[in-house]
Amino acid sequence: MRYLLTFTFLILTLAGWGQQISNVKQSLKEGGMEIRYDLDSERPARVHLFYSKGQDTSFQAEGRHMEGDFGIFVKPGRGKRISWSMKGIDSLKRSGIRIELRGRPFIEMVKVKGGHFQMGCTEEQNKCRGDEKPVHRVILDDYTISRYEITNAQYAVFLNEAGVDRDGREGRTALIHIDNKFCQIRYQDGRFRANPAKARHPVVEVTWNGAQAFCQWAGGSLPTEAEWEYAARGGAKARATRYSGSNHPDSVAWYDDNAGGHTHQVGEKKPNELGIYDMSGNVWEWCFDWYSPYTGQTRKNPKGPRRGENVVVRGGSWLYYDSFCRVSNRASSAPSYAFNNYGFRLVRTQSQ
């Protein structure tokens, strides 16, 4: 019996790095198919198997029927292998199955072209708090930022790959409050596992220390407060909106009035001008900077003071009013704290 193989050669370039799936080979094994391929990439990728029957719509093969190098986290390298049982497909029709491997980055990044902007309580923000003043000029170099908030599924990968203790600690430092009832990741059967129903929701109950640890493991850092606000405003494409991408919170944000008392999957609301999601609402996002008052000085690539008591969080959340979701609104918390509405996203600079 001969299998037909149609492989769509993919070169996916996002935010300055490319990935390429190549040298795909398949062979019939008793009870299924074995697929081998190379993943030429700078960073880990998501790899999924799709199949079609003749001209039918493509279907994604179920993970429970596969073993090997597939899923949301596949390390670069050659000789990758997927063993597919092909359960649920009539054995007489298997010879006509066409397959395709599709790859995407483990963390999707968006390029933010550097420039200057007015940071703080600009005119459209309306009814600002005192710590959003004075408005001051900030100059930033190019960087990339994750398109979505880091999810439970992604954070569980980090916990396993980094060998974090089963209680969510690295030594004495708490990274995530695993035992908290609001945490959506659990340690089971020797591994950290995201609640399947919450896998694509932003990770919560993660401390600033835990957010930092993930970012360092992923080859980046938390966004500085200035990087966060510039990206939330839309960077060089900013339209001077009150929230990230709109003047109407319901179109871009999950907040107290529409969230139903919980987080939501990332990317369900509309993106801002740069194609970034959930920078208003869903969860507060940890930033790199220690919290401090603004000054009126022009600053280039500011990183805040060298030390402090609390660190910055931005963006508002499902638990707060829409006014907290404004792009200039500021809040802060102790780096060891974690809450059911605190998460984060990743930034990479040219040197990372």
N, C-alpha and C positions, 0 to 999 in steps of 0.2 A: 504494500500500500504506500503510495507516494503522497506526501503532504505538500500542498502549495503554500509558499511563503511569500507574502508581499511585505517588505519592510520599507517604511518611509524613512529615508535618511534625514536625521534631524540635526541641525546645528542651531542651538538656541543661545542667543546672546542677550543677556540681561545685565544692565548696570555695569558694563565694562568687563564681564568675564563670560567665557564661552563654555559650552559643554557639547559633547559629541558622542552619540551612541553609534558604534561601528562594528564591523566584522561579526554581524549577527549570523549565527548558524543554528539550525534546528535538526533534531533527529527524533524519530519515532521510538519510543520505549514502550514496553508492555504496560498498558494501562494509562498511557499519556504521552507527553512530549517533553523533551529536554531542550532548552534554549540556552545558547552561550553568546556572550557579547562582550565588547570592551566599552568602558566608560572613560573617555578622555575629558577630564574636567579639572579645574583648579580647586573645586570644593565639592562636598557631598551633594547628591541630587536625589530627587524623587524619580523612581522608575516604575511605570505601570504597564501591564500587558493588556492589549485590546485585541479582540478577534471579531471577525465577521464571516457570514455564510453567504457566498455569492455577492449580491448587491445589497444585502441587508445592512441595516445600521450597525455600527461597531458597538460591541459590549465590552465592559471592563471585566477581566477575569477576576473571580473572587479570591481574596487572599487566603481563605481557608482551604482552597484547593491547590495552593502553590507552596513551594519551599525555595529558599535561596535568596538571591540578590534582587529584591523588589521591595516596593513600599516607599515610605516617605524619606528614608535615610539609607542611601547606598554610597559607600565610599568609592572614590575614583580608583580605576585600575583595570587590568586586563583579565580575561578569563572569568568574567562574571557568569553565574549560572542560575537558571530558573528551572525548577522541575514542576510541571503542570500536569495534574491528574486528569484534566478535561472532564471531570465529573459533570453530569447533567447534559452532555453532548452525545447524541446518538453515535455509536461507534461506526455505523455505516456512513455517516456524514462527515466524519472527521477528516477524511482526505481532501475535502473541499474547503476546510477552514483556512482563512487568511489571518495572519497575525501582524501586529504592529507594536513596537515598543515606543512609549512616549516618555520623554524626560523633561523635568522642570527642576529648577534649583530647590534645594531643601529650604532655603529662606529666600523669597523673592525680594529683590532690592530695586529701588527706584533711584535714578541719578538726580541729584539736586545741584543745579549749576550755581556756583557761588555768586555773590553779589552783596549789595548793601540793602538794609531796610530799617524802618523805624520800629523799634521794639518797645512794647508797652502799650499804654492806654491811648491808642490812636482814636481818631474821631468816631469811627463806626462802632467802636466797642461799647460806648455808652454806659454810664453808671459803673465805672471801674472802682476797684478797691484801691486803697492808698498805696499798697506795695507794687502796684502796676505803674507807678509814676516815679521819676519823670520819664517821659518818652525820650529815647536816646538812639543814636545811630550805631548800628552794628555792621561790621564787614565780615563776611565768611568766605572761606575757600570752598571748592567743590567737595562734595561728599555723597555717599549713598545712604539711604535709610530703608528699613524694611517696609514693604507695601502694606503689611498687616501687623497687628499686634502679635507677639509670640504666643503660640497656642499651647494648650495642654499636651498635645501629641508631640510637639517639638521639644517642649521642656522635659518630657519623660525620656526622650532619646538622650538628651544631655545628661540627665541623672544617671542613666545606665552606662553611657559611654565614659563618663568621667569617674565612675566608681564611687558615687556619693553614698554615704551611709544610709541604711534603710530608714532612719528617722529623719532624713532630709537635711542632715548636717554634714559639714566638711570640717572635721575636727570639732571645735567648740562653736563654730559659726553656723547658725541656722540659715539655710538657703531657701527652704520652703517648709511651711508648717503642715507636714504630711498628715499628722494626727488630728488636725482641725476638721470639724465636720463639713466646713465649706470648701475644703480643698478637693479638687476634681481629679487628683492623681493619687493612686494608692500603691503600696508595695505588696505584691502578691506573687507567690511562687518564685521568689528570688529575683524579681524584676519590678521596676516601676512601670505602672500601666495607667494610661489616661482612661477615665470613664468614657466608654465608646460613644455615649450620647453627647459628651462634652469635648470630644477630641479636638474639634475645630473652634472651640471657644477660647478666648484669651486665658492664659494661665493666671490664676489668682493665688492668694496666700503666699506669694513669693516676696521675700525681703529685697531691699536694695542690694544687699550683699549677694543674694541669690541671682538677682538680675545681672549684676556685674560679672559674676562667675560664668553665667551662660554666655554673655557677650564676649568675654575673653576667650572662652572655649571655641566660639564660633568665628574668631578672628576679627573682632570689632570691639565696640564699647557702647555704653549707653549714650544717647544723644546729650550734648550739652543743652542747657536751657535755651540758648540762642539758636542752636541747630534745630531743636524741637519746634520753637515758635516760627522760625523762617519756613520750615517745611509745612507746618500746619497752615500758615497763611497762603501757601501756594508758591513759595519761592519767587523766582523772576516772573512767574505767570500770575501772581496774586491779583485778585479782584477787589481787595479791601472788604471782605465779608466778616460778619460778626463771629461766625463759626467756621470750622475748617471746610470750606467749599460752598457755603451757602449762608444766607441770612435767615433761613428757616430751619430750626433745629431738627424737626421731624424728618427731613430729607437726608440728613447726614449723621445723626447722633441717636444713640440709645441713652435715654436719661429717665428721670423719675416718672414723667408723665406717660411714657410709651413703652418702657422696657418690661413691665410686668413683674418687677422685683427680682430680676436675674440678668446675668450676662447673655450675650447672643453670639452666634457664630460670627467670626470676623468676615468683613467684606459684604455684609447684607445691605448696608446703606450705600448711598452714592459716594464716590470718591471726591477728593478735592481736585484742584487744577492740575496737580502733578500725578494724579492716579493713586493717591494714598488714601487708605480707608481708616475710619474710626479714630481720627485724631481729635475729634470731639465726641465725648461720651464713650459708652461701653465700659472701659475701665480707666482709672487714673493711670498715668504712665510715669514710672520712675525716670528721672533725669540724672546726669552725671554730677551736677553742681551741688555744693553745699548752699543752702538758702542764705541769701543776704539782700539788703536793700539795694535798689538801683541807684546809680549816679547818672549825671547828665553827660558824661564823657563818651566820645566816640571810641569804640573798642573793636579790635580785630580778633576773631576766633576766641572770644572770652570763655573761660572755664570756671569762673566763680572763685571764691576764696580757697585757700589751701586746706582749711579745716573749718569745722563748725559743729553744731549740735544736730541740726535737721538737714535733710536733703530735699531737693525740689521734686514735686510731682505736678503733672500737667494734664489738662484735657477734660477733667470732669468724668462722671461715670453714670452707670445705670441707677445709682442710688441718690444722685444729686439733681438739683434743679438745672434747667437749661442755662441759667446765667453762669453756672460754674464751668460750662462747656465752651465758653468763649476762648478764642485763641490767645488772648493776653492774660487770662486769669491764672493766678499762681496759688499754690498751696505747698505744704511741706510736711514731712514726717521723719521720725527717727529711722535710721537705716536698718535697725534690727526688727522693726515692726512689719507686720504683714496683715492684709485685710482681704475680705472677699470681693473687693472692687478695685484692687491695685494690681497692675500688670506692667508691661514694658514693651519696647521695641528696640531694634538694633541699628547702629550706625557704623559705617566703615569710612574712614578717610583715605586719602591717596596713599598714605604710608602703611595702611593695614591690609 
